[in-house]
Amino acid sequence: MLSIGKLGQAAGVKVPTIRYYEEIGLLPVPERSRGNQRLYPKAALARLSFIRHARELGFPLGAIRDLISLATHPDLPCAGADSIAREQLAAVRARIARLTALEGELERMVATGAHGTVGECRVIEVLGNHALCAHDHDPADGTGTSPAFA
């Protein structure tokens, strides 16, 4: 049996995170010692490591909950887990596309804004008026006026 501190250390997860995962049901509520200390079985370490790895891959908590549920039924087809992983892959690819567009926009801003005064600064101008951006990376309206603080 592991204390919460030893469990966290073994899995590379902070104690408040373990408590949160218990609170939302990703980790089962552990047994308690006579001194009311949480005591975790080795299976909790495997579950917590699974959760941590899934979080590192960007899976949202709801998807992790679904994956844990699937993992407790080893005779089920793998299609459910594959579907969850495909959704995460699509989300990662969409995020990469947005970041690539943002990278290009920042490169453009920096390349055209490295001279003159702040009043003539392209970086300030573009940040103050989203319509000057080459890509739509703002889910909001995107309209603005220049200068930014006028």
C-alpha positions, 0 to 999 in steps of 0.5 A: 500500500502506498501513501498519497505522497509516495503514489504521487512521487512514483507516478510523477503527479502532485498530491492535489492532482491525485485528490482531484482525480479522486474527486471527479471519479478517475481514481477510486476512493482509497482505503484509509489507515487508522490515522485517516491517511489514504492508502493506495494499492499498486493498481492505483499507481497503474491507473494514475500512470495511465491517466498521466500519460493520457494527459501528456498526449492531450486527451481531455478528462472525459475521454480518459474516463471513457478509456478507463471504462473501456480498459475495465472490459478487456473483452470488448472490441478495440473500436471504442478506444480507436475512435477516441484516439482518432478524435484526439489525433484530429484535435491535435492536427487542428491545433497544429494548423492553428499554431502554424498559422499563428507562427506565420502571422507572428513572423510577418509582424516581426519582419515588418515591425522592426523599425521606426517608433512605437507610433509606427510599429507594425506589431502594435498596429496589427494587434490593435486591428485584427483585420490586418492579420493574414489569417483568421485565428480569432474565434471572435469577430476580428474587427478592431481599430488602430491604434490599439488603445485609442 
